[in-house]
C-alpha cells in the first residue's frame, strides 16, 4: 500500500512538472454563444431522456445543478433564437 501511495505521489509530481516556458489552457471549453449553450442543454436533455434514473449524475458531469439547468431552460424558452437551436438539437 505504501508503494501505491508513493507511486501516486510521484505521478502527481511528474504531472505538475511541465515545460516551464509554455502556458497551456487546461480549463474545459465553456459554451459561450447562445446557440452553443442551447445545443449543450439539448445534449444534456437528450441524455436525461435516454436515462432518467441518472439525471443527477448527467447534470453534474455537464457542470449543472438542477436549479442551474432549470434556469437555463427558462432562458432558452425566453429567447426565440436559443429556442430554435435547442429544438433543432433535440430533434437529432
C-alpha positions as CSV (number, residue, x, y, z in Angstrom):
1,X,0.0,0.0,0.0
2,X,2.9,2.3,0.8
3,X,4.3,1.7,-2.7
4,X,1.0,2.7,-4.2
5,X,0.9,6.0,-2.4
6,X,4.5,6.7,-3.3
7,X,3.8,5.9,-6.9
8,X,0.7,8.1,-6.9
9,X,2.6,11.0,-5.4
10,X,5.4,10.6,-7.9
11,X,2.9,10.6,-10.8
12,X,1.2,13.8,-9.4
13,X,4.6,15.5,-9.1
14,X,5.6,14.5,-12.6
15,X,2.3,15.8,-13.9
16,X,2.9,19.1,-12.3
17,X,6.3,19.5,-13.9
18,X,5.6,20.7,-17.3
19,X,7.6,22.7,-19.8
20,X,8.5,25.9,-17.9
21,X,8.1,28.4,-20.8
22,X,4.8,27.2,-22.2
23,X,1.4,28.2,-20.8
24,X,-1.4,25.9,-21.6
25,X,-5.1,26.3,-21.0
26,X,-6.3,23.4,-19.1
27,X,-9.8,24.7,-18.5
28,X,-12.8,23.0,-20.1
29,X,-14.2,24.8,-23.0
30,X,-17.4,26.6,-22.0
31,X,-20.3,27.1,-24.4
32,X,-20.4,30.9,-24.7
33,X,-22.7,31.7,-27.5
34,X,-26.4,31.4,-27.1
35,X,-26.6,28.8,-29.8
36,X,-23.8,26.8,-28.2
37,X,-25.5,26.9,-24.8
38,X,-28.8,25.9,-26.2
39,X,-27.2,22.9,-28.1
40,X,-25.3,21.9,-24.9
41,X,-28.6,22.0,-23.0
42,X,-30.2,19.9,-25.6
43,X,-27.5,17.3,-25.4
44,X,-28.0,17.1,-21.6
45,X,-31.8,16.9,-22.1
46,X,-31.3,14.1,-24.6
47,X,-29.0,12.2,-22.2
48,X,-31.6,12.6,-19.4
49,X,-34.4,11.4,-21.7
50,X,-32.3,8.3,-22.5
51,X,-31.6,7.5,-18.9
52,X,-33.8,9.4,-16.4
53,X,-32.5,7.4,-13.5
54,X,-29.1,9.1,-14.0
55,X,-30.4,12.6,-14.1
56,X,-28.3,13.9,-11.2
57,X,-25.0,12.4,-12.5
58,X,-25.7,13.6,-16.0
59,X,-26.3,17.1,-14.8
60,X,-23.2,17.1,-12.6
61,X,-21.0,15.7,-15.4
62,X,-22.2,18.5,-17.6
63,X,-21.5,21.1,-14.9
64,X,-25.1,21.9,-14.0
65,X,-27.1,21.8,-10.8
66,X,-30.8,21.0,-11.1
67,X,-31.6,24.7,-10.4
68,X,-29.0,25.9,-12.8
69,X,-30.3,23.7,-15.6
70,X,-33.8,24.8,-14.8
71,X,-32.8,28.5,-15.1
72,X,-31.1,27.7,-18.4
73,X,-34.3,26.1,-19.7
74,X,-36.2,29.3,-18.8
75,X,-33.5,31.4,-20.5
76,X,-33.8,29.3,-23.7
77,X,-37.6,29.5,-23.6
78,X,-37.4,33.3,-23.4
79,X,-35.1,33.6,-26.4
80,X,-36.5,32.6,-29.8
81,X,-33.1,32.0,-31.4
82,X,-32.0,29.9,-28.5
83,X,-35.3,28.0,-28.6
84,X,-34.8,27.2,-32.3
85,X,-31.2,26.0,-31.7
86,X,-32.4,23.9,-28.7
87,X,-35.3,22.4,-30.8
88,X,-33.0,21.5,-33.7
89,X,-30.5,19.8,-31.4
90,X,-33.2,17.9,-29.5
91,X,-34.6,16.6,-32.8
92,X,-31.3,14.9,-33.7
